Amino acid sequence: MTTHKTATAKHIVDAKHHHEPAKDVSFEIPMAPFNAIVDIARMSMQCGVGLVAMAYDQAQTVVFHAIDRGAKIEKVAMKDLKHFEHEQVSYMKDYLKKVPGMNDTKSVSIEAHVEEALKTFDVPTRDDIRGLEHKIDVLTTAVKARRRA
């Protein structure tokens, strides 16, 4: 059984240990040669510059790849568009031949009807396609010139 005096004395002793100053603890930085520090700084800088250069190269590669891919897709689309135009003209000529009252002597009239029908259906004409081909050629030349630069 503990008395009040014993508990109080123990409390005083515990409190005394908690408020003691800590022993002297010091931290020392190991000495490194100056050349090693300079080498680490130089390598860090070179790493950063290298990463930027690699990112630039990859971005440039992606852009040129995208341009090439777009040009290939455009070429295929133009081929398909020419084929579509040819099919539509053939279809319209065949259709107009079936119209009563039309015969071979009115071939000029058939062409006029075909052109009118193409305009009505908003089908690109040969001149529209040639204009687009010219624009594509100009853009292709500009892209090739930029690649060389």
trRosetta pair geometry for C-beta under 8 A, 3 or more apart (Angstrom, degrees):
i j d omega theta_ij theta_ji phi_ij phi_ji
2 6 4.8 -122 -161 78 90 129
2 7 5.5 94 145 -52 127 94
3 6 5.1 98 55 5 73 101
3 7 7.3 -143 95 -2 40 89
4 7 6.0 -58 -150 38 33 109
4 8 6.3 31 155 -19 66 110
5 8 5.8 -58 -148 38 30 111
5 9 6.3 30 156 -20 65 108
6 9 5.8 -55 -147 35 30 110
6 10 6.5 29 155 -18 64 106
7 10 5.8 -55 -149 36 31 110
7 11 6.4 34 152 -22 64 107
8 11 5.6 -54 -149 34 32 115
8 12 6.6 34 153 -21 64 104
9 12 5.7 -51 -151 32 33 113
9 13 6.6 34 151 -18 64 104
10 13 5.7 -54 -152 35 35 112
10 14 6.4 33 152 -18 67 105
11 14 5.8 -53 -146 37 32 109
11 15 6.3 32 155 -19 64 109
12 15 5.8 -55 -146 37 29 112
12 16 6.4 36 152 -27 62 105
13 16 5.6 -53 -153 28 31 116
13 17 6.9 27 153 -17 63 102
14 17 6.0 -56 -155 33 34 108
14 18 6.7 31 151 -18 66 107
15 18 5.8 -56 -151 34 35 112
15 19 6.6 15 160 -6 67 112
16 19 6.5 -71 -150 43 27 98
16 20 7.1 48 152 -50 61 93
17 20 6.0 -32 -155 -7 36 116
22 25 6.7 -38 138 -5 119 109
32 36 5.2 -103 167 74 104 129
32 37 5.9 114 107 -51 120 96
33 36 4.7 94 67 0 87 104
33 37 7.4 -158 96 -4 49 84
34 37 5.7 -55 -154 35 38 111
34 38 6.3 36 151 -17 70 106
35 38 5.6 -55 -146 39 33 111
35 39 6.2 36 154 -21 66 106
36 39 5.7 -52 -146 36 31 113
36 40 6.4 31 155 -19 64 104
37 40 5.9 -53 -149 35 30 110
37 41 6.4 29 153 -17 64 107
38 41 5.7 -55 -148 38 31 111
38 42 6.2 32 154 -20 66 107
39 42 5.7 -54 -145 37 30 111
39 43 6.2 28 157 -16 65 107
40 43 5.9 -55 -145 39 29 109
40 44 6.3 33 154 -22 63 106
41 44 5.7 -54 -149 34 30 113
41 45 6.5 29 154 -17 64 105
42 45 5.8 -56 -150 37 31 110
42 46 6.3 28 153 -16 66 108
43 46 5.6 -54 -143 40 32 111
43 47 6.2 40 154 -25 65 104
44 47 5.6 -51 -149 32 29 115
44 48 6.6 29 153 -17 62 104
45 48 5.8 -55 -153 35 32 111
45 49 6.4 27 154 -14 67 107
46 49 5.8 -54 -143 41 33 108
46 50 6.0 36 156 -22 65 109
47 50 5.7 -57 -146 38 27 114
47 51 6.4 29 155 -22 63 105
48 51 5.8 -53 -148 32 30 110
48 52 6.6 27 154 -16 63 104
49 52 5.8 -55 -151 36 33 111
49 53 6.3 32 152 -18 66 107
50 53 5.6 -55 -146 38 32 111
50 54 6.2 33 155 -20 66 106
51 54 5.7 -53 -146 36 31 112
51 55 6.4 32 154 -20 64 105
52 55 5.8 -54 -149 35 31 112
52 56 6.4 32 152 -19 64 106
53 56 5.7 -54 -149 36 32 112
53 57 6.3 33 153 -19 65 105
54 57 5.7 -53 -147 36 32 112
54 58 6.3 30 155 -17 65 106
55 58 5.8 -55 -147 38 30 110
55 59 6.3 31 154 -20 64 107
56 59 5.8 -56 -148 36 30 111
56 60 6.3 29 155 -18 65 107
57 60 5.8 -57 -148 38 29 111
57 61 6.3 31 153 -21 65 106
58 61 5.6 -52 -146 35 32 113
58 62 6.3 33 155 -20 65 104
59 62 5.8 -54 -149 35 31 111
59 63 6.4 30 153 -19 65 106
60 63 5.8 -54 -147 35 32 111
60 64 6.4 25 158 -12 66 107
61 64 6.1 -59 -146 41 28 105
61 65 6.1 29 155 -20 65 111
62 65 5.7 -57 -145 39 28 112
62 66 6.2 30 155 -21 64 107
63 66 5.7 -55 -149 35 29 111
63 67 6.5 30 153 -19 64 104
64 67 5.6 -50 -147 34 35 112
64 68 6.4 35 154 -17 65 104
64 147 7.0 91 -123 -109 118 106
65 68 5.8 -54 -149 38 31 110
65 69 6.2 31 153 -19 65 109
66 69 5.7 -55 -144 38 30 112
66 70 6.2 32 155 -20 64 107
67 70 5.7 -55 -148 37 29 112
67 71 6.4 30 154 -20 64 105
67 143 5.8 169 177 -150 137 135
68 71 5.7 -55 -149 34 31 111
68 72 6.5 29 154 -18 65 105
69 72 5.8 -54 -151 35 32 110
69 73 6.4 30 153 -16 65 107
70 73 5.7 -55 -146 39 32 110
70 74 6.1 34 154 -22 66 108
71 74 5.6 -54 -145 37 30 114
71 75 6.4 35 154 -24 63 104
71 140 6.7 96 -130 -106 126 98
71 143 7.5 -143 -68 70 132 167
72 75 5.7 -51 -149 31 31 113
72 76 6.6 27 154 -14 63 104
73 76 5.9 -57 -152 39 32 109
73 77 6.2 32 151 -20 66 109
74 77 5.5 -55 -145 38 31 113
74 78 6.3 33 155 -22 66 103
74 136 6.4 174 148 -130 134 127
75 78 5.9 -52 -149 33 28 110
75 79 6.6 29 151 -18 62 104
76 79 5.7 -54 -152 35 33 113
76 80 6.3 31 152 -16 66 106
77 80 5.6 -55 -147 40 33 110
77 81 6.1 36 152 -23 66 107
78 81 5.5 -52 -144 36 31 114
78 82 6.5 35 155 -20 64 101
78 129 7.4 126 -155 -161 88 100
78 132 7.2 -171 -114 115 108 119
78 133 6.7 105 -154 -89 141 87
78 136 7.2 -47 -68 -33 148 169
79 82 5.9 -53 -152 33 30 110
79 83 6.5 28 151 -16 63 107
80 83 5.6 -55 -149 38 33 112
80 84 6.2 37 151 -22 67 106
81 84 5.5 -50 -145 35 32 114
81 85 6.4 35 154 -21 64 102
81 124 6.9 2 180 53 117 136
81 129 6.4 174 123 -116 119 118
82 85 5.7 -51 -148 34 31 111
82 86 6.4 32 153 -19 64 105
82 129 6.4 117 -87 -169 78 155
83 86 5.7 -54 -150 36 31 112
83 87 6.4 32 152 -19 65 106
84 87 5.7 -55 -149 37 31 111
84 88 6.3 29 154 -19 65 108
84 123 8.0 -149 131 -151 100 108
85 88 5.8 -57 -148 37 30 111
85 89 6.3 29 156 -18 66 106
85 123 6.6 142 -116 165 74 110
85 124 6.5 -70 -89 78 120 84
85 125 7.8 114 -145 -144 129 20
85 126 7.0 139 159 -76 148 65
85 129 6.6 -80 -33 -42 161 147
86 89 5.9 -55 -147 36 29 109
86 90 6.3 28 155 -17 64 108
87 90 5.7 -58 -148 39 30 111
87 91 6.1 31 154 -22 66 108
88 91 5.6 -51 -144 36 31 113
88 92 6.3 28 156 -17 64 105
88 118 6.8 103 131 -107 124 95
88 121 7.6 -155 -164 90 132 146
88 123 5.3 -162 139 -149 164 160
89 92 5.8 -55 -147 37 30 108
89 93 6.3 31 154 -19 65 106
89 114 6.0 57 -145 -179 75 132
89 118 7.3 -2 -87 -74 76 127
90 93 5.8 -55 -148 36 30 111
90 94 6.3 29 155 -16 65 107
91 94 5.8 -58 -150 39 29 110
91 95 6.2 31 152 -22 65 109
92 95 5.4 -53 -145 36 33 115
92 96 6.2 29 157 -17 66 106
92 113 7.5 -174 163 117 110 87
92 114 4.5 122 116 -128 131 86
92 117 5.0 167 -137 83 134 146
92 118 7.0 -79 -38 -54 166 83
93 96 5.9 -56 -145 38 29 107
93 97 6.5 34 153 -24 63 104
93 110 6.3 63 -131 163 77 123
93 114 6.0 -2 -68 -86 72 134
94 97 5.7 -52 -151 30 32 114
94 98 6.8 28 153 -17 62 105
95 98 5.9 -62 -160 34 33 110
95 99 7.1 44 144 -35 64 95
96 99 5.4 -34 -155 8 44 119
96 102 5.8 -164 158 -157 77 173
96 110 5.1 143 117 -140 144 92
96 113 5.3 126 -114 100 143 140
96 114 6.7 -92 -15 -63 146 82
97 102 6.2 -134 -126 104 30 126
97 110 7.5 25 -65 -125 69 138
98 102 8.0 24 54 52 21 125
99 102 4.8 64 75 -3 92 126
102 106 5.9 -112 -150 66 69 131
102 109 7.7 -149 -130 97 94 119
102 110 6.7 93 -163 -84 126 100
103 106 6.0 92 59 13 60 98
104 107 6.3 5 -174 -53 54 98
106 109 4.1 -33 175 38 98 124
106 110 6.1 113 116 -30 82 86
107 110 5.3 -46 -149 29 38 116
107 111 6.7 42 153 -20 65 98
108 111 5.8 -50 -156 31 35 112
108 112 6.7 35 147 -17 64 104
109 112 5.5 -53 -152 35 37 114
109 113 6.4 38 150 -19 67 104
110 113 5.6 -55 -150 37 33 112
110 114 6.2 36 151 -22 67 104
111 114 5.6 -51 -146 35 32 112
111 115 6.4 32 155 -18 64 104
112 115 5.8 -53 -149 37 30 110
112 116 6.3 30 152 -18 64 107
113 116 5.6 -55 -147 38 31 112
113 117 6.2 31 154 -20 66 106
114 117 5.7 -55 -147 37 30 110
114 118 6.3 32 153 -21 65 104
115 118 5.7 -52 -147 34 31 112
115 119 6.5 32 153 -18 63 104
115 125 7.3 32 -138 -113 85 122
116 119 5.8 -54 -152 35 32 111
116 120 6.4 34 150 -22 64 106
117 120 5.4 -53 -148 35 34 115
117 121 6.2 17 159 -5 68 109
118 121 6.1 -63 -142 48 28 98
118 123 4.4 -86 -156 61 81 109
118 125 6.1 103 129 -85 140 81
119 122 7.4 25 -178 -78 32 38
119 123 7.9 -77 -53 42 20 73
119 125 7.8 2 -72 -55 75 114
124 128 4.0 -126 -166 90 93 139
124 129 5.6 109 133 -53 122 84
124 132 7.9 -6 -171 -10 149 136
125 128 4.8 106 51 2 69 101
125 129 7.2 -136 98 -1 40 86
126 129 5.8 -56 -151 38 33 109
126 130 6.3 33 152 -19 66 107
127 130 5.6 -52 -143 38 33 112
127 131 6.3 38 155 -22 64 104
128 131 5.7 -55 -153 34 29 113
128 132 6.6 27 151 -16 64 105
129 132 5.6 -53 -149 37 35 111
129 133 6.3 38 151 -22 66 104
130 133 5.5 -49 -146 35 34 115
130 134 6.5 39 152 -22 64 101
131 134 5.7 -51 -153 32 32 113
131 135 6.7 31 150 -16 64 104
132 135 5.6 -53 -149 37 35 111
132 136 6.3 38 151 -21 67 105
133 136 5.5 -52 -147 35 33 114
133 137 6.4 36 153 -21 65 103
134 137 5.7 -53 -150 33 32 112
134 138 6.6 32 152 -18 64 103
135 138 5.7 -53 -150 35 33 112
135 139 6.3 30 153 -15 66 107
136 139 5.8 -56 -146 41 32 109
136 140 6.1 35 154 -22 66 106
137 140 5.7 -51 -143 35 30 113
137 141 6.4 32 156 -19 63 104
138 141 5.9 -55 -153 35 29 112
138 142 6.5 29 150 -18 63 107
139 142 5.5 -54 -148 37 34 113
139 143 6.4 35 153 -20 67 103
140 143 5.8 -52 -147 35 32 111
140 144 6.4 31 154 -17 64 106
141 144 5.8 -55 -148 38 30 110
141 145 6.3 32 153 -20 64 107
142 145 5.7 -54 -148 36 31 113
142 146 6.5 32 153 -20 64 105
143 146 5.7 -54 -150 35 32 111
143 147 6.5 35 152 -23 64 103
144 147 5.7 -51 -150 30 34 114
144 148 6.7 32 153 -18 64 103
145 148 5.9 -55 -153 34 33 110
145 149 6.6 34 150 -24 64 107
146 149 5.6 -55 -149 31 35 114
